[in-house]
Amino acid sequence: QVQLVESGGGLVQPGGSLRLSCAASGSIRTPNFMGWYRQVSGKERELVARMGSSGATNYQDSVKGRFTVSRDNAKNTVYLQMNSLKQEDTAVYYCNHKDILSSRNYWGQGTQVTVSS
């Protein structure tokens, strides 16, 4: 089992920045992916950005150049730096940890990000 604790999120004006953090604990193995998904009510959860334990990254096209995912493997923590936020970035953001060997996904509790003037 892997437990994920998220922090960050909140209300920000368009063009502003926010940083999300997610700390993992428990039975963490490599290789793995850690990253962020988001979900708007009535829509499917979608990948925002993720980073593998080897350093490889994946980004949703709409956030490329604005969001940066990073991780501190010593702390089992993943971050999402979100700049130039837009109203369409408003969603509940979920931290994700994927164990590659088992293909099992673990999820955080979710944190609300609201971009509004």
C-alpha positions in Angstrom: 0.0 0.0 0.0 1.0 3.5 -0.8 -0.4 6.6 1.0 -0.4 10.0 -0.7 -0.8 13.3 1.1 -1.4 16.4 -1.0 -0.9 20.0 -0.1 -1.3 23.3 -2.0 -4.2 24.3 -4.2 -6.7 27.1 -3.6 -8.0 30.2 -5.3 -5.8 32.2 -7.7 -6.5 34.9 -10.3 -5.9 34.2 -14.0 -2.2 34.5 -14.8 -1.2 33.6 -11.3 0.8 30.7 -10.0 0.3 27.8 -7.6 2.4 24.9 -6.4 1.1 21.5 -5.5 3.0 19.0 -3.4 2.3 15.3 -2.7 4.2 13.1 -0.3 4.1 9.4 -0.7 4.7 6.8 2.1 4.3 3.1 2.5 5.5 0.3 0.2 7.2 2.3 -2.5 9.0 0.5 -5.2 10.8 1.4 -8.3 10.2 1.8 -11.1 7.2 4.1 -10.6 5.5 7.1 -11.9 4.3 10.0 -9.7 2.3 12.9 -11.0 -1.0 14.7 -11.2 -4.4 14.2 -12.8 -7.3 16.6 -12.7 -11.1 16.2 -13.0 -13.9 18.6 -13.6 -17.4 17.6 -12.5 -19.1 15.5 -15.2 -15.8 14.8 -17.1 -13.3 12.0 -17.0 -10.1 12.4 -14.9 -7.2 13.4 -17.2 -3.4 13.3 -16.9 -1.9 16.7 -16.3 1.8 15.8 -15.8 3.8 12.9 -14.4 7.5 12.0 -13.9 9.0 8.5 -13.7 11.5 7.4 -11.2 14.0 7.5 -14.0 13.2 11.2 -14.7 11.0 10.8 -17.9 8.1 13.2 -18.0 4.7 13.4 -19.7 2.6 16.5 -20.0 -0.9 17.2 -21.3 -0.5 19.4 -24.4 -2.6 22.2 -22.8 -0.2 22.7 -19.9 3.1 22.4 -21.8 5.3 25.5 -21.2 3.1 26.6 -18.2 3.3 23.6 -15.7 6.4 21.8 -14.5 6.4 18.5 -12.7 9.4 17.6 -10.5 10.1 15.1 -7.8 12.4 14.6 -4.8 13.1 10.8 -4.7 14.8 11.0 -1.3 11.5 12.5 0.1 9.2 10.5 -2.2 7.5 13.8 -3.0 6.2 15.1 -6.3 5.5 18.7 -7.1 3.5 20.6 -9.7 4.5 24.2 -10.4 1.6 25.8 -12.2 2.3 29.2 -13.9 0.1 31.4 -16.1 -3.0 29.7 -14.8 -6.1 30.0 -16.9 -9.8 29.6 -15.9 -9.9 26.3 -17.8 -7.3 24.9 -15.3 -10.0 25.0 -12.6 -10.5 21.4 -11.4 -9.8 19.0 -8.6 -6.2 17.9 -8.8 -5.3 14.4 -7.8 -1.9 13.1 -6.9 -1.1 9.7 -8.5 1.5 7.0 -7.8 1.8 4.2 -10.2 3.7 1.0 -9.4 5.1 -0.1 -12.8 5.7 -3.7 -11.7 2.1 -4.3 -10.5 0.4 -1.6 -12.7 -1.4 -0.5 -9.5 -2.5 3.1 -9.1 -2.8 4.9 -5.9 -4.6 8.3 -5.5 -4.5 11.2 -3.2 -7.6 12.7 -1.7 -7.7 15.6 -4.3 -7.2 19.3 -3.9 -9.3 22.0 -5.5 -7.6 24.5 -7.8 -9.9 27.5 -8.8 -8.7 30.1 -11.2 -11.0 33.1 -11.2 -11.0 36.8 -11.1 
